[in-house]
Amino acid sequence: MTFAADAQLLEQIAAMVGFLREPLSDESARHGWTQATAEKWLHIFERLHADISNSAATAQASLSRAMDHDGVTGGHLLEKAASISNALRRRAQ
């Protein structure tokens, strides 16, 4: 993956961190988010951002599947996570 692609991925992750730092919206709650899942995923995305910033290897996990396992069933945060997962897979190739 190129520097520009990593920079774009970091922007996506930073945006996700920003969303997760905000109080949960009614829409997010309807899609299964709770305060506990938001805090869990906030830490995951903060760590992921730090790892990529430090050029560390990252897992090719399906973030959206893991969120589904945590009870998140849809919405823009899940869509953003799927996009980040796709970028992580491209990064690992």
N, CA, C and O atoms as a MOPAC input file, in Angstrom:
PM7 MOZYME 1SCF
protein

 N      0.85400 1    -1.17400 1     0.00000 1
 C      0.00000 1     0.00000 1     0.00000 1
 C      0.89600 1     1.23200 1     0.00000 1
 O      1.97300 1     1.23200 1     0.59700 1
 N      0.45300 1     2.24600 1    -0.65500 1
 C      1.25700 1     3.45500 1    -0.77900 1
 C      1.06800 1     4.36900 1     0.42500 1
 O      0.15200 1     4.20300 1     1.23000 1
 N      1.96300 1     5.33200 1     0.51100 1
 C      1.85800 1     6.33100 1     1.58400 1
 C      0.51300 1     7.05400 1     1.49900 1
 O     -0.13200 1     7.29100 1     2.52100 1
 N      0.09400 1     7.40300 1     0.28900 1
 C     -1.18100 1     8.11700 1     0.11300 1
 C     -2.34900 1     7.25100 1     0.56800 1
 O     -3.28500 1     7.74600 1     1.19600 1
 N     -2.29700 1     5.96200 1     0.25200 1
 C     -3.37300 1     5.05800 1     0.67600 1
 C     -3.39200 1     4.92000 1     2.19300 1
 O     -4.46200 1     4.91500 1     2.80200 1
 N     -2.21200 1     4.80700 1     2.80900 1
 C     -2.15200 1     4.75800 1     4.27500 1
 C     -2.69800 1     6.04700 1     4.87700 1
 O     -3.40800 1     6.00900 1     5.88200 1
 N     -2.37500 1     7.17600 1     4.27700 1
 C     -2.87200 1     8.46000 1     4.78300 1
 C     -4.38900 1     8.50300 1     4.70500 1
 O     -5.04600 1     8.97800 1     5.63200 1
 N     -4.94800 1     8.01600 1     3.61200 1
 C     -6.40000 1     7.98500 1     3.46800 1
 C     -7.02400 1     7.03700 1     4.49300 1
 O     -8.05600 1     7.35400 1     5.08300 1
 N     -6.40400 1     5.88200 1     4.70400 1
 C     -6.88800 1     4.93200 1     5.70100 1
 C     -6.84200 1     5.55000 1     7.09400 1
 O     -7.78200 1     5.39400 1     7.87300 1
 N     -5.76800 1     6.24200 1     7.40600 1
 C     -5.66400 1     6.91300 1     8.70600 1
 C     -6.76600 1     7.95800 1     8.88500 1
 O     -7.30000 1     8.12000 1     9.98200 1
 N     -7.10300 1     8.66100 1     7.80900 1
 C     -8.20300 1     9.62800 1     7.87500 1
 C     -9.53100 1     8.93800 1     8.16700 1
 O    -10.33000 1     9.42700 1     8.96600 1
 N     -9.76200 1     7.80100 1     7.51800 1
 C    -10.99200 1     7.04500 1     7.75600 1
 C    -11.07100 1     6.57900 1     9.21200 1
 O    -12.11900 1     6.67200 1     9.85100 1
 N     -9.95700 1     6.08200 1     9.71800 1
 C     -9.93600 1     5.59200 1    11.09100 1
 C    -10.10900 1     6.74900 1    12.06900 1
 O    -10.82700 1     6.62100 1    13.06000 1
 N     -9.45700 1     7.87100 1    11.79700 1
 C     -9.60600 1     9.04600 1    12.66500 1
 C    -11.05400 1     9.51600 1    12.69200 1
 O    -11.55300 1     9.92100 1    13.74200 1
 N    -11.72900 1     9.46600 1    11.55700 1
 C    -13.14100 1     9.84500 1    11.51800 1
 C    -13.97600 1     8.89500 1    12.37100 1
 O    -14.88800 1     9.32400 1    13.07800 1
 N    -13.65900 1     7.60100 1    12.30200 1
 C    -14.38000 1     6.61900 1    13.11400 1
 C    -14.14300 1     6.88800 1    14.59600 1
 O    -15.07700 1     6.82100 1    15.39600 1
 N    -12.91200 1     7.18900 1    14.96500 1
 C    -12.59200 1     7.53300 1    16.35000 1
 C    -13.41000 1     8.75000 1    16.77900 1
 O    -13.96000 1     8.77600 1    17.88000 1
 N    -13.48700 1     9.74200 1    15.91800 1
 C    -14.27200 1    10.93400 1    16.22600 1
 C    -15.73700 1    10.61200 1    16.47200 1
 O    -16.33400 1    11.10700 1    17.42800 1
 N    -16.32000 1     9.77800 1    15.60700 1
 C    -17.71500 1     9.38200 1    15.79600 1
 C    -17.90900 1     8.64600 1    17.12100 1
 O    -18.88000 1     8.88200 1    17.83900 1
 N    -16.97800 1     7.76000 1    17.43100 1
 C    -17.12400 1     6.93600 1    18.63600 1
 C    -16.87400 1     7.71900 1    19.92000 1
 O    -17.29500 1     7.28800 1    20.99400 1
 N    -16.20800 1     8.84200 1    19.83000 1
 C    -16.00000 1     9.69500 1    21.01100 1
 C    -17.24200 1    10.52500 1    21.34700 1
 O    -17.39500 1    10.99700 1    22.47300 1
 N    -18.11100 1    10.69500 1    20.37500 1
 C    -19.33400 1    11.47300 1    20.56800 1
 C    -20.38200 1    10.63100 1    21.29200 1
 O    -20.33400 1     9.40200 1    21.25000 1
 N    -21.32600 1    11.29300 1    21.95400 1
 C    -22.43700 1    10.52600 1    22.54000 1
 C    -23.16600 1     9.75300 1    21.43500 1
 O    -23.29100 1    10.23100 1    20.30700 1
 N    -23.63800 1     8.56800 1    21.77200 1
 C    -24.33900 1     7.75000 1    20.78900 1
 C    -25.61100 1     8.43900 1    20.31800 1
 O    -26.37600 1     8.97700 1    21.11900 1
 N    -25.82000 1     8.41500 1    19.03200 1
 C    -27.05800 1     8.96700 1    18.47100 1
 C    -28.16500 1     7.93100 1    18.61300 1
 O    -27.90600 1     6.74900 1    18.84300 1
 N    -29.39900 1     8.39700 1    18.47100 1
 C    -30.54100 1     7.47200 1    18.48200 1
 C    -30.41900 1     6.47000 1    17.34100 1
 O    -30.76000 1     5.29700 1    17.49700 1
 N    -29.92600 1     6.94000 1    16.18600 1
 C    -29.74100 1     6.04000 1    15.04300 1
 C    -28.75000 1     4.92900 1    15.38700 1
 O    -29.00500 1     3.76000 1    15.09800 1
 N    -27.62800 1     5.28700 1    16.00100 1
 C    -26.63500 1     4.27500 1    16.36100 1
 C    -27.21600 1     3.27600 1    17.35600 1
 O    -26.97800 1     2.07400 1    17.23800 1
 N    -27.96800 1     3.76000 1    18.32400 1
 C    -28.59700 1     2.86700 1    19.30100 1
 C    -29.58000 1     1.91800 1    18.61400 1
 O    -29.66100 1     0.74400 1    18.97700 1
 N    -30.31900 1     2.41000 1    17.63500 1
 C    -31.25300 1     1.54600 1    16.89400 1
 C    -30.51400 1     0.44900 1    16.13600 1
 O    -31.07200 1    -0.61800 1    15.87900 1
 N    -29.26300 1     0.71200 1    15.78000 1
 C    -28.47200 1    -0.28100 1    15.05300 1
 C    -27.63500 1    -1.15800 1    15.98000 1
 O    -26.75800 1    -1.88800 1    15.51900 1
 N    -27.90100 1    -1.09100 1    17.28200 1
 C    -27.28500 1    -2.02100 1    18.22000 1
 C    -26.12000 1    -1.49200 1    19.03400 1
 O    -25.58000 1    -2.21100 1    19.87400 1
 N    -25.72200 1    -0.25000 1    18.80200 1
 C    -24.61400 1     0.30900 1    19.57000 1
 C    -25.04400 1     0.57300 1    21.00400 1
 O    -26.15500 1     1.04100 1    21.25700 1
 N    -24.16000 1     0.27100 1    21.93100 1
 C    -24.32700 1     0.62700 1    23.33200 1
 C    -23.09100 1     1.41300 1    23.74500 1
 O    -22.11500 1     1.48500 1    22.99800 1
 N    -23.13300 1     1.98900 1    24.91300 1
 C    -21.95000 1     2.71200 1    25.39800 1
 C    -20.75700 1     1.76700 1    25.50800 1
 O    -19.62800 1     2.13800 1    25.18700 1
 N    -21.01900 1     0.53500 1    25.96900 1
 C    -19.93700 1    -0.44800 1    26.12500 1
 C    -19.31700 1    -0.81900 1    24.77900 1
 O    -18.09400 1    -0.89100 1    24.66500 1
 N    -20.15200 1    -1.05700 1    23.74900 1
 C    -19.57000 1    -1.40800 1    22.44900 1
 C    -18.84500 1    -0.21600 1    21.84300 1
 O    -17.80900 1    -0.38300 1    21.19900 1
 N    -19.38000 1     0.99000 1    22.04200 1
 C    -18.69900 1     2.17900 1    21.51800 1
 C    -17.32900 1     2.33800 1    22.16200 1
 O    -16.36000 1     2.64700 1    21.46800 1
 N    -17.22500 1     2.13400 1    23.47400 1
 C    -15.92900 1     2.24900 1    24.16100 1
 C    -14.96600 1     1.16300 1    23.69600 1
 O    -13.78300 1     1.42700 1    23.47900 1
 N    -15.47300 1    -0.05500 1    23.54500 1
 C    -14.62500 1    -1.16000 1    23.06300 1
 C    -14.04900 1    -0.82600 1    21.68500 1
 O    -12.84600 1    -0.95600 1    21.45700 1
 N    -14.93000 1    -0.39100 1    20.76500 1
 C    -14.48100 1    -0.12000 1    19.40200 1
 C    -13.66700 1     1.15200 1    19.30600 1
 O    -12.81800 1     1.27000 1    18.42200 1
 N    -13.89800 1     2.09500 1    20.18100 1
 C    -13.05100 1     3.28300 1    20.22900 1
 C    -11.60600 1     2.86900 1    20.48900 1
 O    -10.69100 1     3.33200 1    19.80800 1
 N    -11.40400 1     2.00600 1    21.46600 1
 C    -10.04000 1     1.55400 1    21.79100 1
 C     -9.42700 1     0.76000 1    20.63300 1
 O     -8.23800 1     0.89700 1    20.34500 1
 N    -10.22900 1    -0.05600 1    19.98100 1
 C     -9.72500 1    -0.83800 1    18.84200 1
 C     -9.26100 1     0.09200 1    17.72200 1
 O     -8.17900 1    -0.09400 1    17.16600 1
 N    -10.07600 1     1.08700 1    17.39300 1
 C     -9.71500 1     1.99400 1    16.30900 1
 C     -8.55900 1     2.92000 1    16.69300 1
 O     -7.74500 1     3.27100 1    15.83800 1
 N     -8.47500 1     3.31500 1    17.94800 1
 C     -7.32300 1     4.11400 1    18.38700 1
 C     -6.03900 1     3.30400 1    18.24800 1
 O     -5.01900 1     3.82600 1    17.79800 1
 N     -6.08500 1     2.03900 1    18.63200 1
 C     -4.89900 1     1.17300 1    18.52000 1
 C     -4.53300 1     0.94700 1    17.05400 1
 O     -3.36100 1     0.99000 1    16.68000 1
 N     -5.54800 1     0.70800 1    16.23700 1
 C     -5.31800 1     0.50100 1    14.81600 1
 C     -4.66900 1     1.73600 1    14.19000 1
 O     -3.74400 1     1.61400 1    13.38700 1
 N     -5.14800 1     2.91100 1    14.55500 1
 C     -4.56800 1     4.16800 1    14.05200 1
 C     -3.10700 1     4.27300 1    14.46900 1
 O     -2.25200 1     4.63300 1    13.65900 1
 N     -2.82000 1     3.96100 1    15.72500 1
 C     -1.44100 1     4.02800 1    16.21100 1
 C     -0.55400 1     3.02700 1    15.47900 1
 O      0.57300 1     3.35400 1    15.10700 1
 N     -1.05300 1     1.81400 1    15.27100 1
 C     -0.25500 1     0.79000 1    14.57800 1
 C      0.08100 1     1.21500 1    13.15100 1
 O      1.22100 1     1.06800 1    12.71100 1
 N     -0.89100 1     1.73200 1    12.44000 1
 C     -0.64000 1     2.15300 1    11.05700 1
 C      0.28000 1     3.36900 1    11.03600 1
 O      1.15600 1     3.47300 1    10.17800 1
 N      0.08300 1     4.27600 1    11.96700 1
 C      0.95300 1     5.45600 1    12.05400 1
 C      2.40500 1     5.06400 1    12.28800 1
 O      3.32200 1     5.74900 1    11.83600 1
 N      2.60400 1     3.96400 1    12.99300 1
 C      3.95400 1     3.48400 1    13.30400 1
 C      4.43200 1     2.41200 1    12.33800 1
 O      5.42300 1     1.73000 1    12.59900 1
 N      3.72800 1     2.26300 1    11.22300 1
 C      4.06700 1     1.28200 1    10.18100 1
 C      4.08300 1    -0.14900 1    10.69300 1
 O      4.80600 1    -0.99300 1    10.16400 1
 N      3.29800 1    -0.42300 1    11.70800 1
 C      3.21100 1    -1.77900 1    12.24500 1
 C      2.29700 1    -2.62900 1    11.36400 1
 O      1.43400 1    -2.11100 1    10.65500 1
 N      2.50400 1    -3.92700 1    11.42400 1
 C      1.62400 1    -4.83900 1    10.69500 1
 C      0.24100 1    -4.80600 1    11.34300 1
 O      0.11200 1    -4.62100 1    12.55300 1
 N     -0.77800 1    -4.98600 1    10.52500 1
 C     -2.14500 1    -5.01100 1    11.03100 1
 C     -2.83700 1    -6.28700 1    10.56900 1
 O     -2.50700 1    -6.84000 1     9.52000 1
 N     -3.78300 1    -6.73800 1    11.34900 1
 C     -4.53600 1    -7.94000 1    11.00500 1
 C     -5.49800 1    -7.64800 1     9.86200 1
 O     -5.86900 1    -6.50000 1     9.62000 1
 N     -5.89100 1    -8.69700 1     9.17000 1
 C     -6.84500 1    -8.56700 1     8.07100 1
 C     -8.25400 1    -8.90300 1     8.56100 1
 O     -9.02000 1    -9.54100 1     7.83800 1
 N     -8.59600 1    -8.49500 1     9.74100 1
 C     -9.88200 1    -8.82900 1    10.34300 1
 C    -11.03500 1    -8.16800 1     9.60200 1
 O    -10.88300 1    -7.10400 1     9.00200 1
 N    -12.18000 1    -8.81700 1     9.65600 1
 C    -13.40300 1    -8.20700 1     9.14800 1
 C    -14.03200 1    -7.45400 1    10.30900 1
 O    -14.70600 1    -8.04200 1    11.15500 1
 N    -13.80800 1    -6.16000 1    10.33800 1
 C    -14.31200 1    -5.34500 1    11.43900 1
 C    -15.82700 1    -5.37100 1    11.48500 1
 O    -16.41200 1    -5.42700 1    12.56600 1
 N    -16.46700 1    -5.33300 1    10.33300 1
 C    -17.93000 1    -5.31000 1    10.32200 1
 C    -18.50100 1    -6.62600 1    10.84900 1
 O    -19.53100 1    -6.61000 1    11.52300 1
 N    -17.87300 1    -7.75000 1    10.56600 1
 C    -18.33800 1    -9.02900 1    11.12400 1
 C    -18.17700 1    -9.05100 1    12.63300 1
 O    -19.04600 1    -9.53700 1    13.35700 1
 N    -17.05600 1    -8.52100 1    13.09900 1
 C    -16.83400 1    -8.47600 1    14.54800 1
 C    -17.85700 1    -7.55900 1    15.21800 1
 O    -18.34200 1    -7.85300 1    16.31100 1
 N    -18.17900 1    -6.45000 1    14.55900 1
 C    -19.21400 1    -5.56400 1    15.10800 1
 C    -20.56600 1    -6.26500 1    15.12700 1
 O    -21.33000 1    -6.12400 1    16.08200 1
 N    -20.86000 1    -7.01900 1    14.07200 1
 C    -22.09800 1    -7.78500 1    14.03100 1
 C    -22.15000 1    -8.75200 1    15.21900 1
 O    -23.19600 1    -8.91800 1    15.84500 1
 N    -21.03600 1    -9.37300 1    15.51500 1
 C    -20.94500 1   -10.27700 1    16.67300 1
 C    -21.24200 1    -9.52300 1    17.97300 1
 O    -21.76500 1   -10.10200 1    18.92500 1
 N    -20.91000 1    -8.24100 1    18.00700 1
 C    -21.17000 1    -7.40600 1    19.18500 1
 C    -22.58600 1    -6.82400 1    19.18800 1
 O    -22.93400 1    -6.04700 1    20.07800 1
 N    -23.39700 1    -7.19300 1    18.20500 1
 C    -24.79400 1    -6.75500 1    18.18000 1
 C    -25.07800 1    -5.55200 1    17.30900 1
 O    -26.21300 1    -5.07600 1    17.27400 1
 N    -24.07400 1    -5.04400 1    16.60200 1
 C    -24.27400 1    -3.90000 1    15.70200 1
 C    -24.81600 1    -4.44900 1    14.38700 1
 O    -24.19600 1    -5.30700 1    13.75900 1
 N    -25.97200 1    -3.95000 1    13.98100 1
 C    -26.68500 1    -4.56400 1    12.85600 1
 C    -26.75700 1    -3.72000 1    11.59400 1
 O    -27.29300 1    -4.18300 1    10.58800 1
 N    -26.24400 1    -2.51200 1    11.61100 1
 C    -26.29200 1    -1.67600 1    10.41600 1
 C    -25.89800 1    -0.25300 1    10.74800 1
 O    -25.36800 1     0.03200 1    11.82200 1
 N    -26.16600 1     0.63100 1     9.80800 1
 C    -25.89100 1     2.04300 1    10.02100 1
 C    -24.57600 1     2.49400 1     9.43500 1
 O    -23.77700 1     1.69500 1     8.94700 1
 N    -24.37200 1     3.81000 1     9.49600 1
 C    -23.19300 1     4.39100 1     8.84400 1
 C    -21.88100 1     3.97700 1     9.50600 1
 O    -20.86200 1     3.88500 1     8.82200 1
 N    -21.87200 1     3.72700 1    10.80700 1
 C    -20.61500 1     3.30300 1    11.44900 1
 C    -20.20000 1     1.91500 1    10.97000 1
 O    -19.01600 1     1.66000 1    10.74800 1
 N    -21.16600 1     1.02800 1    10.81100 1
 C    -20.86400 1    -0.31000 1    10.30300 1
 C    -20.36400 1    -0.21900 1     8.85500 1
 O    -19.43300 1    -0.92800 1     8.47500 1
 N    -20.97700 1     0.64500 1     8.06000 1
 C    -20.52800 1     0.82600 1     6.67500 1
 C    -19.10400 1     1.38000 1     6.62900 1
 O    -18.29900 1     0.96100 1     5.79700 1
 N    -18.79500 1     2.31700 1     7.51800 1
 C    -17.43800 1     2.86800 1     7.57200 1
 C    -16.43900 1     1.79300 1     7.99500 1
 O    -15.32700 1     1.73400 1     7.47000 1
 N    -16.82900 1     0.95600 1     8.93000 1
 C    -15.94900 1    -0.13300 1     9.37100 1
 C    -15.68200 1    -1.11300 1     8.23300 1
 O    -14.56200 1    -1.60200 1     8.08700 1
 N    -16.69900 1    -1.40200 1     7.42800 1
 C    -16.51200 1    -2.29800 1     6.27700 1
 C    -15.52300 1    -1.69400 1     5.28700 1
 O    -14.68300 1    -2.40400 1     4.73500 1
 N    -15.61900 1    -0.40500 1     5.06400 1
 C    -14.68400 1     0.27700 1     4.16700 1
 C    -13.25600 1     0.20900 1     4.71100 1
 O    -12.30700 1     0.00100 1     3.95400 1
 N    -13.11000 1     0.38400 1     6.01100 1
 C    -11.78400 1     0.29600 1     6.64300 1
 C    -11.25100 1    -1.12500 1     6.51400 1
 O    -10.06800 1    -1.31100 1     6.23100 1
 N    -12.10100 1    -2.13400 1     6.71700 1
 C    -11.68300 1    -3.53200 1     6.55600 1
 C    -11.15300 1    -3.78800 1     5.15800 1
 O    -10.12400 1    -4.44000 1     4.98500 1
 N    -11.86100 1    -3.27100 1     4.15900 1
 C    -11.41700 1    -3.45900 1     2.77200 1
 C    -10.04800 1    -2.81300 1     2.56200 1
 O     -9.19000 1    -3.39200 1     1.89500 1
 N     -9.83800 1    -1.63700 1     3.11600 1
 C     -8.54600 1    -0.96800 1     2.97200 1
 C     -7.45100 1    -1.74400 1     3.69400 1
 O     -6.32000 1    -1.80200 1     3.21200 1
 N     -7.76500 1    -2.33700 1     4.83200 1
 C     -6.76900 1    -3.14200 1     5.55600 1
 C     -6.37600 1    -4.37000 1     4.74200 1
 O     -5.20500 1    -4.74900 1     4.71700 1
 N     -7.34500 1    -4.99300 1     4.07800 1
 C     -7.02400 1    -6.15000 1     3.23100 1
 C     -6.10700 1    -5.74400 1     2.07700 1
 O     -5.15500 1    -6.45100 1     1.74800 1
 N     -6.41000 1    -4.59300 1     1.46700 1
 C     -5.55000 1    -4.10500 1     0.36500 1
 C     -4.14900 1    -3.79400 1     0.88600 1
 O     -3.15400 1    -4.04000 1     0.20500 1
 N     -4.08500 1    -3.25100 1     2.10200 1
 C     -2.79700 1    -2.88100 1     2.70100 1
 C     -1.93300 1    -4.12300 1     2.92200 1
 O     -0.71000 1    -4.05700 1     2.79500 1
 N     -2.55800 1    -5.24800 1     3.25100 1
 C     -1.81900 1    -6.46600 1     3.57200 1
 C     -1.31300 1    -7.19100 1     2.32100 1
 O     -0.46400 1    -8.07700 1     2.41700 1
 N     -1.82800 1    -6.81900 1     1.16000 1
 C     -1.43100 1    -7.51600 1    -0.07100 1
 C     -0.09100 1    -7.06400 1    -0.57600 1
 O      0.38000 1    -7.55600 1    -1.60100 1

